[in-house]
């Protein structure tokens, strides 16, 4: 993929030029790279009584997925179907790299309905980016889901080679949120209510200053939403996005081999909160499923 010098036209929504409103962005999903998406979704169902569904095939990337919708925010379990084809795509290579260290969280996505405006803003400020890029996957029922993606490039392009955490990519779905929610309920992918909702996402990185500066440069500006700025706390930086707290924390040491859980830059932990506020007391020790830590919070 080439760095875009001119964003492609928005095929989904017409965008009015000269608008002074801020570009709306919110949290979309995390990518959990696993050997067998079907097996891992079944474990999540057993452990948390969550409703999950098969996703479909990314034929151009050599990957496939399964999904768990927690509202419109969701967990994607990403697996490699065709290793040779995966090696030819950025997403496929990232999945293969993650699996070379072991299963676990990788990156996450934020969504917008104003991708072209966001790309123009980045271009105007001289920021490097890739896209917008058209993408799709084929559902098990034969229908096709379409979206576009925009990738910030805040480092030198070698993050994947260094196994370094990358900034989130931006996704723009073919339909707006209300239409997507209706369609997902109609297909049975998103139930009326899950027992848990996503409350927090913890990202670990070896380059804290660069990651935080990159996030603030791309996603917390006057054009977007200054309230998304990552602010320093005692041991991490954090911000709120779509009712979900994002934490950026330092990754110390290198990945470990053997039977011990591997630490890998990217999404290392998610926090779930019970929808009805009842049930077991929060545990101080999160469960680890396929290399991803899951904590239950109040």
Secondary structure as UniProt FT lines:
FT   TURN            17..18
FT   STRAND          26..33
FT   HELIX           37..48
FT   STRAND          53..58
FT   TURN            59..62
FT   STRAND          63..70
FT   TURN            71..72
FT   STRAND          73..80
FT   HELIX           83..86
FT   TURN            87..88
FT   HELIX           90..101
FT   STRAND          104..111
FT   HELIX           115..124
FT   TURN            125..126
FT   STRAND          129..139
FT   TURN            140..141
FT   STRAND          144..152
FT   TURN            159..163
FT   STRAND          169..173
FT   HELIX           177..187
FT   STRAND          196..205
FT   HELIX           208..219
FT   HELIX           226..228
FT   STRAND          231..232
FT   STRAND          236..241
FT   TURN            242..243
FT   STRAND          244..250
FT   TURN            258..259
FT   STRAND          266..274
FT   STRAND          287..289
FT   TURN            290..291
FT   STRAND          292..297
//
